[in-house]
């Protein structure tokens, strides 16, 4: 489905190219010390209030990325 959707969008944009899809999965150790000090934030942006609530409720590590 992913590859078909991408190909359809390329056709709509009148771009001629081949599409290949590779899907992988990575298993990480939840005890990895790198999780205590993340260097590459991922995920959505939260307001200060949302971030504070998620830190308290879920124990998430949230850093300011956008200023």
Backbone atoms as SQL, in Angstrom:
CREATE TABLE atoms (id INTEGER PRIMARY KEY, chain TEXT, resi INTEGER, resn TEXT, atom TEXT, x REAL, y REAL, z REAL);
INSERT INTO atoms VALUES
  (1, 'A', 1, 'UNK', 'N', 0.822, -1.197, 0.000),
  (2, 'A', 1, 'UNK', 'CA', 0.000, 0.000, 0.000),
  (3, 'A', 1, 'UNK', 'C', 0.864, 1.257, 0.000),
  (4, 'A', 2, 'UNK', 'N', 1.922, 1.256, 0.797),
  (5, 'A', 2, 'UNK', 'CA', 2.807, 2.420, 0.859),
  (6, 'A', 2, 'UNK', 'C', 3.426, 2.696, -0.511),
  (7, 'A', 3, 'UNK', 'N', 3.964, 1.667, -1.132),
  (8, 'A', 3, 'UNK', 'CA', 4.601, 1.828, -2.434),
  (9, 'A', 3, 'UNK', 'C', 3.591, 2.256, -3.489),
  (10, 'A', 4, 'UNK', 'N', 2.421, 1.662, -3.485),
  (11, 'A', 4, 'UNK', 'CA', 1.375, 2.008, -4.462),
  (12, 'A', 4, 'UNK', 'C', 0.953, 3.466, -4.298),
  (13, 'A', 5, 'UNK', 'N', 0.793, 3.912, -3.066),
  (14, 'A', 5, 'UNK', 'CA', 0.395, 5.297, -2.800),
  (15, 'A', 5, 'UNK', 'C', 1.472, 6.276, -3.271),
  (16, 'A', 6, 'UNK', 'N', 2.720, 5.942, -2.998),
  (17, 'A', 6, 'UNK', 'CA', 3.814, 6.808, -3.444),
  (18, 'A', 6, 'UNK', 'C', 3.863, 6.885, -4.969),
  (19, 'A', 7, 'UNK', 'N', 3.706, 5.747, -5.623),
  (20, 'A', 7, 'UNK', 'CA', 3.727, 5.714, -7.080),
  (21, 'A', 7, 'UNK', 'C', 2.583, 6.549, -7.650),
  (22, 'A', 8, 'UNK', 'N', 1.401, 6.426, -7.079),
  (23, 'A', 8, 'UNK', 'CA', 0.243, 7.193, -7.546),
  (24, 'A', 8, 'UNK', 'C', 0.478, 8.689, -7.408),
  (25, 'A', 9, 'UNK', 'N', 1.070, 9.103, -6.300),
  (26, 'A', 9, 'UNK', 'CA', 1.366, 10.533, -6.096),
  (27, 'A', 9, 'UNK', 'C', 2.395, 11.034, -7.103),
  (28, 'A', 10, 'UNK', 'N', 3.374, 10.205, -7.423),
  (29, 'A', 10, 'UNK', 'CA', 4.378, 10.594, -8.416),
  (30, 'A', 10, 'UNK', 'C', 3.728, 10.758, -9.790),
  (31, 'A', 11, 'UNK', 'N', 2.803, 9.874, -10.124),
  (32, 'A', 11, 'UNK', 'CA', 2.100, 9.986, -11.400),
  (33, 'A', 11, 'UNK', 'C', 1.255, 11.259, -11.440),
  (34, 'A', 12, 'UNK', 'N', 0.584, 11.572, -10.352),
  (35, 'A', 12, 'UNK', 'CA', -0.215, 12.795, -10.296),
  (36, 'A', 12, 'UNK', 'C', 0.647, 14.034, -10.490),
  (37, 'A', 13, 'UNK', 'N', 1.866, 13.980, -9.998),
  (38, 'A', 13, 'UNK', 'CA', 2.797, 15.099, -10.129),
  (39, 'A', 13, 'UNK', 'C', 3.536, 15.056, -11.472),
  (40, 'A', 14, 'UNK', 'N', 3.160, 14.089, -12.314),
  (41, 'A', 14, 'UNK', 'CA', 3.763, 13.907, -13.628),
  (42, 'A', 14, 'UNK', 'C', 5.273, 13.698, -13.553),
  (43, 'A', 15, 'UNK', 'N', 5.692, 12.932, -12.557),
  (44, 'A', 15, 'UNK', 'CA', 7.104, 12.588, -12.394),
  (45, 'A', 15, 'UNK', 'C', 7.287, 11.129, -12.769),
  (46, 'A', 16, 'UNK', 'N', 8.200, 10.874, -13.673),
  (47, 'A', 16, 'UNK', 'CA', 8.493, 9.512, -14.095),
  (48, 'A', 16, 'UNK', 'C', 9.670, 8.981, -13.289),
  (49, 'A', 17, 'UNK', 'N', 9.430, 8.040, -12.447),
  (50, 'A', 17, 'UNK', 'CA', 10.511, 7.420, -11.685),
  (51, 'A', 17, 'UNK', 'C', 10.027, 6.094, -11.128),
  (52, 'A', 18, 'UNK', 'N', 10.981, 5.303, -10.718),
  (53, 'A', 18, 'UNK', 'CA', 10.659, 4.019, -10.105),
  (54, 'A', 18, 'UNK', 'C', 10.553, 4.204, -8.598),
  (55, 'A', 19, 'UNK', 'N', 9.736, 3.397, -7.982),
  (56, 'A', 19, 'UNK', 'CA', 9.544, 3.439, -6.537),
  (57, 'A', 19, 'UNK', 'C', 9.906, 2.072, -5.969),
  (58, 'A', 20, 'UNK', 'N', 10.689, 2.065, -4.922),
  (59, 'A', 20, 'UNK', 'CA', 11.014, 0.827, -4.208),
  (60, 'A', 20, 'UNK', 'C', 10.743, 1.065, -2.728),
  (61, 'A', 21, 'UNK', 'N', 10.183, 0.080, -2.077),
  (62, 'A', 21, 'UNK', 'CA', 9.862, 0.206, -0.664),
  (63, 'A', 21, 'UNK', 'C', 10.626, -0.844, 0.123),
  (64, 'A', 22, 'UNK', 'N', 11.322, -0.384, 1.159),
  (65, 'A', 22, 'UNK', 'CA', 12.004, -1.288, 2.083),
  (66, 'A', 22, 'UNK', 'C', 11.536, -0.917, 3.482),
  (67, 'A', 23, 'UNK', 'N', 10.983, -1.854, 4.179),
  (68, 'A', 23, 'UNK', 'CA', 10.517, -1.602, 5.540),
  (69, 'A', 23, 'UNK', 'C', 11.355, -2.454, 6.487),
  (70, 'A', 24, 'UNK', 'N', 11.928, -1.793, 7.484),
  (71, 'A', 24, 'UNK', 'CA', 12.750, -2.508, 8.453),
  (72, 'A', 24, 'UNK', 'C', 12.244, -2.230, 9.860),
  (73, 'A', 25, 'UNK', 'N', 12.749, -2.961, 10.778),
  (74, 'A', 25, 'UNK', 'CA', 12.384, -2.780, 12.187),
  (75, 'A', 25, 'UNK', 'C', 13.655, -2.938, 13.011),
  (76, 'A', 26, 'UNK', 'N', 13.784, -2.092, 14.040),
  (77, 'A', 26, 'UNK', 'CA', 14.952, -2.146, 14.901),
  (78, 'A', 26, 'UNK', 'C', 14.502, -2.354, 16.338),
  (79, 'A', 27, 'UNK', 'N', 15.140, -3.245, 17.019),
  (80, 'A', 27, 'UNK', 'CA', 14.857, -3.486, 18.422),
  (81, 'A', 27, 'UNK', 'C', 15.922, -2.773, 19.244),
  (82, 'A', 28, 'UNK', 'N', 15.495, -1.949, 20.181),
  (83, 'A', 28, 'UNK', 'CA', 16.445, -1.244, 21.047),
  (84, 'A', 28, 'UNK', 'C', 16.238, -1.671, 22.492),
  (85, 'A', 29, 'UNK', 'N', 17.284, -1.572, 23.267),
  (86, 'A', 29, 'UNK', 'CA', 17.235, -1.928, 24.681),
  (87, 'A', 29, 'UNK', 'C', 16.678, -0.746, 25.467),
  (88, 'A', 30, 'UNK', 'N', 15.535, -0.914, 26.106),
  (89, 'A', 30, 'UNK', 'CA', 14.922, 0.193, 26.839),
  (90, 'A', 30, 'UNK', 'C', 15.790, 0.663, 28.006),
  (91, 'A', 31, 'UNK', 'N', 16.792, -0.118, 28.390),
  (92, 'A', 31, 'UNK', 'CA', 17.707, 0.285, 29.471),
  (93, 'A', 31, 'UNK', 'C', 18.934, 1.026, 28.955),
  (94, 'A', 32, 'UNK', 'N', 18.997, 1.259, 27.653),
  (95, 'A', 32, 'UNK', 'CA', 20.136, 1.962, 27.060),
  (96, 'A', 32, 'UNK', 'C', 20.266, 3.342, 27.693),
  (97, 'A', 33, 'UNK', 'N', 21.445, 3.665, 28.193),
  (98, 'A', 33, 'UNK', 'CA', 21.667, 4.935, 28.899),
  (99, 'A', 33, 'UNK', 'C', 21.471, 6.153, 27.991),
  (100, 'A', 34, 'UNK', 'N', 21.530, 5.964, 26.692),
  (101, 'A', 34, 'UNK', 'CA', 21.339, 7.087, 25.758),
  (102, 'A', 34, 'UNK', 'C', 19.938, 7.674, 25.866),
  (103, 'A', 35, 'UNK', 'N', 18.971, 6.911, 26.344),
  (104, 'A', 35, 'UNK', 'CA', 17.609, 7.424, 26.495),
  (105, 'A', 35, 'UNK', 'C', 17.506, 8.475, 27.593),
  (106, 'A', 36, 'UNK', 'N', 18.467, 8.513, 28.501),
  (107, 'A', 36, 'UNK', 'CA', 18.439, 9.504, 29.580),
  (108, 'A', 36, 'UNK', 'C', 18.819, 10.893, 29.094),
  (109, 'A', 37, 'UNK', 'N', 19.572, 10.958, 27.988),
  (110, 'A', 37, 'UNK', 'CA', 20.025, 12.242, 27.444),
  (111, 'A', 37, 'UNK', 'C', 19.901, 12.225, 25.919),
  (112, 'A', 38, 'UNK', 'N', 18.657, 12.283, 25.418),
  (113, 'A', 38, 'UNK', 'CA', 18.478, 12.213, 23.968),
  (114, 'A', 38, 'UNK', 'C', 19.114, 13.410, 23.261),
  (115, 'A', 39, 'UNK', 'N', 19.669, 13.168, 22.076),
  (116, 'A', 39, 'UNK', 'CA', 20.313, 14.234, 21.311),
  (117, 'A', 39, 'UNK', 'C', 19.538, 14.586, 20.047),
  (118, 'A', 40, 'UNK', 'N', 18.607, 13.739, 19.650),
  (119, 'A', 40, 'UNK', 'CA', 17.823, 13.975, 18.448),
  (120, 'A', 40, 'UNK', 'C', 16.341, 13.818, 18.775),
  (121, 'A', 41, 'UNK', 'N', 15.697, 14.915, 19.149),
  (122, 'A', 41, 'UNK', 'CA', 14.273, 14.822, 19.485),
  (123, 'A', 41, 'UNK', 'C', 13.437, 14.309, 18.313),
  (124, 'A', 42, 'UNK', 'N', 12.457, 13.480, 18.622),
  (125, 'A', 42, 'UNK', 'CA', 11.522, 12.959, 17.627),
  (126, 'A', 42, 'UNK', 'C', 10.109, 13.117, 18.159),
  (127, 'A', 43, 'UNK', 'N', 9.165, 13.129, 17.266),
  (128, 'A', 43, 'UNK', 'CA', 7.770, 13.219, 17.672),
  (129, 'A', 43, 'UNK', 'C', 7.210, 14.614, 17.511),
  (130, 'A', 44, 'UNK', 'N', 5.977, 14.799, 17.960),
  (131, 'A', 44, 'UNK', 'CA', 5.295, 16.082, 17.788),
  (132, 'A', 44, 'UNK', 'C', 5.814, 17.147, 18.751),
  (133, 'A', 45, 'UNK', 'N', 5.427, 18.387, 18.474),
  (134, 'A', 45, 'UNK', 'CA', 5.729, 19.488, 19.384),
  (135, 'A', 45, 'UNK', 'C', 4.604, 19.584, 20.409),
  (136, 'A', 46, 'UNK', 'N', 4.946, 19.915, 21.642),
  (137, 'A', 46, 'UNK', 'CA', 3.963, 20.073, 22.712),
  (138, 'A', 46, 'UNK', 'C', 4.085, 21.464, 23.304),
  (139, 'A', 47, 'UNK', 'N', 2.966, 21.959, 23.817),
  (140, 'A', 47, 'UNK', 'CA', 3.025, 23.212, 24.552),
  (141, 'A', 47, 'UNK', 'C', 3.749, 22.934, 25.867),
  (142, 'A', 48, 'UNK', 'N', 4.157, 23.996, 26.556),
  (143, 'A', 48, 'UNK', 'CA', 4.852, 23.823, 27.838),
  (144, 'A', 48, 'UNK', 'C', 3.966, 23.066, 28.820),
  (145, 'A', 49, 'UNK', 'N', 2.670, 23.368, 28.813),
  (146, 'A', 49, 'UNK', 'CA', 1.751, 22.681, 29.742),
  (147, 'A', 49, 'UNK', 'C', 1.616, 21.200, 29.396),
  (148, 'A', 50, 'UNK', 'N', 1.484, 20.890, 28.092),
  (149, 'A', 50, 'UNK', 'CA', 1.377, 19.488, 27.680),
  (150, 'A', 50, 'UNK', 'C', 2.652, 18.724, 28.030),
  (151, 'A', 51, 'UNK', 'N', 3.793, 19.338, 27.763),
  (152, 'A', 51, 'UNK', 'CA', 5.073, 18.686, 28.046),
  (153, 'A', 51, 'UNK', 'C', 5.214, 18.404, 29.533),
  (154, 'A', 52, 'UNK', 'N', 4.834, 19.360, 30.352),
  (155, 'A', 52, 'UNK', 'CA', 4.912, 19.182, 31.803),
  (156, 'A', 52, 'UNK', 'C', 4.027, 18.027, 32.255),
  (157, 'A', 53, 'UNK', 'N', 2.819, 17.967, 31.719),
  (158, 'A', 53, 'UNK', 'CA', 1.883, 16.897, 32.083),
  (159, 'A', 53, 'UNK', 'C', 2.424, 15.537, 31.655),
  (160, 'A', 54, 'UNK', 'N', 2.961, 15.444, 30.439),
  (161, 'A', 54, 'UNK', 'CA', 3.483, 14.167, 29.947),
  (162, 'A', 54, 'UNK', 'C', 4.714, 13.715, 30.725),
  (163, 'A', 55, 'UNK', 'N', 5.539, 14.669, 31.138),
  (164, 'A', 55, 'UNK', 'CA', 6.696, 14.318, 31.978),
  (165, 'A', 55, 'UNK', 'C', 6.218, 13.661, 33.272),
  (166, 'A', 56, 'UNK', 'N', 5.204, 14.287, 33.889),
  (167, 'A', 56, 'UNK', 'CA', 4.697, 13.787, 35.177),
  (168, 'A', 56, 'UNK', 'C', 3.935, 12.480, 35.019),
  (169, 'A', 57, 'UNK', 'N', 3.006, 12.425, 34.050),
  (170, 'A', 57, 'UNK', 'CA', 2.132, 11.260, 33.902),
  (171, 'A', 57, 'UNK', 'C', 2.836, 10.032, 33.329),
  (172, 'A', 58, 'UNK', 'N', 3.712, 10.257, 32.355),
  (173, 'A', 58, 'UNK', 'CA', 4.310, 9.124, 31.652),
  (174, 'A', 58, 'UNK', 'C', 5.798, 8.953, 31.904),
  (175, 'A', 59, 'UNK', 'N', 6.395, 9.925, 32.609),
  (176, 'A', 59, 'UNK', 'CA', 7.822, 9.839, 32.878),
  (177, 'A', 59, 'UNK', 'C', 8.675, 10.070, 31.650),
  (178, 'A', 60, 'UNK', 'N', 8.107, 10.754, 30.653),
  (179, 'A', 60, 'UNK', 'CA', 8.825, 10.998, 29.400),
  (180, 'A', 60, 'UNK', 'C', 9.935, 12.018, 29.601),
  (181, 'A', 61, 'UNK', 'N', 10.991, 11.881, 28.810),
  (182, 'A', 61, 'UNK', 'CA', 12.027, 12.900, 28.718),
  (183, 'A', 61, 'UNK', 'C', 11.674, 13.765, 27.525),
  (184, 'A', 62, 'UNK', 'N', 11.403, 15.038, 27.779),
  (185, 'A', 62, 'UNK', 'CA', 11.019, 15.975, 26.720),
  (186, 'A', 62, 'UNK', 'C', 11.968, 17.145, 26.770),
  (187, 'A', 63, 'UNK', 'N', 12.514, 17.494, 25.596),
  (188, 'A', 63, 'UNK', 'CA', 13.451, 18.624, 25.532),
  (189, 'A', 63, 'UNK', 'C', 12.896, 19.705, 24.620),
  (190, 'A', 64, 'UNK', 'N', 13.323, 20.945, 24.861),
  (191, 'A', 64, 'UNK', 'CA', 12.925, 22.063, 24.026),
  (192, 'A', 64, 'UNK', 'C', 13.770, 22.021, 22.751),
  (193, 'A', 65, 'UNK', 'N', 13.093, 21.902, 21.613),
  (194, 'A', 65, 'UNK', 'CA', 13.807, 21.803, 20.342),
  (195, 'A', 65, 'UNK', 'C', 13.591, 23.023, 19.454),
  (196, 'A', 66, 'UNK', 'N', 12.459, 23.677, 19.597),
  (197, 'A', 66, 'UNK', 'CA', 12.110, 24.738, 18.666),
  (198, 'A', 66, 'UNK', 'C', 12.379, 26.129, 19.220),
  (199, 'A', 67, 'UNK', 'N', 12.661, 26.226, 20.499),
  (200, 'A', 67, 'UNK', 'CA', 12.877, 27.538, 21.104),
  (201, 'A', 67, 'UNK', 'C', 11.555, 28.184, 21.395);
